[in-house]
Amino acid sequence: MSTRVGGSPRVRPRPTQTGSMPPHRTSTAQPRAGTATGRTPTAQPRTIDVVPRPRPGAPRRGTPRPVAGGRPGGGRGGPPRQKVDAGSRGRMGFLTVLVVVVLLAFGGRLVYVQGFAGAEIAAEARDQRLRSYSVIGARGEITDAEGRALATSVERYEVSVNQRIVGEYRSTGTPEGSDGAMGVAERLAPLLGMTASELGGMLVGDRQFRYLRKDVLPEVAREIRALRLPGINVDRVAERTYPNGDLAGNIIGFVNSNGVGLDGLERSLDERLKGTPGVETVEAGRKGQAIPGGYSAGSPAQEGESVQLTILSDLQFKAEEALDAAVASTGSDSGSVVVTDVTNGEILALADSGSVDPNDPGNSDGGSLASSVSDVFEPGSTGKVITMAAALDAGLVTPTTQFEVPYTYTTENGETFKDSHEHGLLRLTTTGVLAESSNTGTVMIGQNLSQQTRHDYLAKFGFGSRTGIELPGESPGILRSWETWDSWDRRSKFAVLFGQAVSVTAVQATQVFATLANGGVSVQPHIIKGWTAADGTYTPTPAATTTQVVSPETAATVLSMMESVVDDGTGGSAAIPGYRVAGKTGTAQNWKNGTQGITASFIGVAPVDAPRIAVSVVLHNPKTSIYGGTVAAPVFKDVAAFALGELGVPPSGTSPQLFPTTW
């Protein structure tokens, strides 16, 4: 046997065997010692047939090798090669180039987007996600003199639907859950106090915005938002509310559904009360929800200013209560009560019968709700105090000047006037004429004043001019020029002396008595005490303007003369125990809607020794009596007594020194 270095042993092929004998090894061995030949043994080589052991996994000798394709045979080293035609090579090349081009295009675009235009594209995408919302600036409060809220804005929500999106809702998979609008209705209806069928009809359609419910409470709004229903929007609004109902409703007024003042102070002060809206811009998802951590910017809303009134809520309530009771008990068509602080012109209460509830204004069409500043009437006998003040100021009479007063009196131009009650000749002083409210006696005193002087004093006391109170719809009243009195008729120049042929509002009439109580100084009546800015800064209203109308001596004299009206005249029902009261009754004709009627009134001041308040009570067309001393004076007593206690005014410390009324 021979071997090949580094290779397998070369095997000599076996000789062909015959028969069934298996192959066997043959060897030539040296004869053992002691054999017959006797020759010395010579070493001889042995030849051994070696059959190599097959490698693991190799086919046994004689077994054909498997050929690719499952066919045996074939050429050396595998199956024969396939010939590739030129068309296949072209297609493969084209596809390779195409793939490379596409990859290069995408790669180039990626480099452009990431490396060059990334910031611009990101900004454009963000802009498409931005949503801007208006943020409502809360309307300022209206409070009384003690800071109690009369009108305020509260947090409320409005629920609306985008009908195009609501159909995307899918239930949680429960068998009883519905998809789409019906599923939304089933989950939302209980929170809105509606039935699912009722709400479902409102959710179906093609509108992008429709209100479902307004005036939704914050806790309900939070529950609705937590449902995350597609197409359902919950927006915050500031709803105007009036916590005291109809208290001072005639003063406050009301706003419309958009928060714009329509009446009362809400209207006249709208520019300062209303807030300035802000804008909020956020990144929003497809359903409009803000993306947490996303872009957010905007300008904040600015709250409106809050106004503090001079009104005292408790006194206002008392005035309204007493007035409503008087209107009901006397059968009057309407009435008003005004309470003012004579020292500074502050209106402490201003009541009008039938005051509107600003929470439910009904069919009010705007304009003034406060008839005490808008409706005019003849003051009647309450106007006689102006004639007395003018005559005293001019030095024509004194409180004790004596007159013989008849029931009827005819003037130099032939006009005849009479008193309300028939009587014989009365010996009255100037004070007695006022105390008995004599028309004829007043004409006898006032006819000595020139027509221009009569007009001038009426004008100085405020007739024919607006007071400037901050309420809308104030009337100036009616005061014709004195030059027209003769051409108008023959009676007007005398009728103005006892409160006829002129017209005033309740506030104007009250202002006459407040002026006399304040030493002859008129202080502009006002209802605003001060303003509070959004940052909390409080600014009081500047001091009201003042005008000296009559001398302090004249004012004090007339006030003392009016005290006799209560102590010894037609106003006895106005007396308040413990306090000195001065006042004047009034009865005059009025015209309303083309129909003649009667206005009965009483206006008074208390306490006389240290005047603090002036109170007027006016009743239109009372049925039980036409006299102010009967129907209006008791209301004055009730309201004025309460006001004095509310203000802490001590009882009078002196006794009255009254002028004689007769001689």
Summary of the structure (lengths in Angstrom):
residues: 663
radius of gyration: 55.0
end to end distance: 182.4
largest distance: 209.9
contacts: 2068
relative contact order: 0.09
helix: 33%
strand: 22%
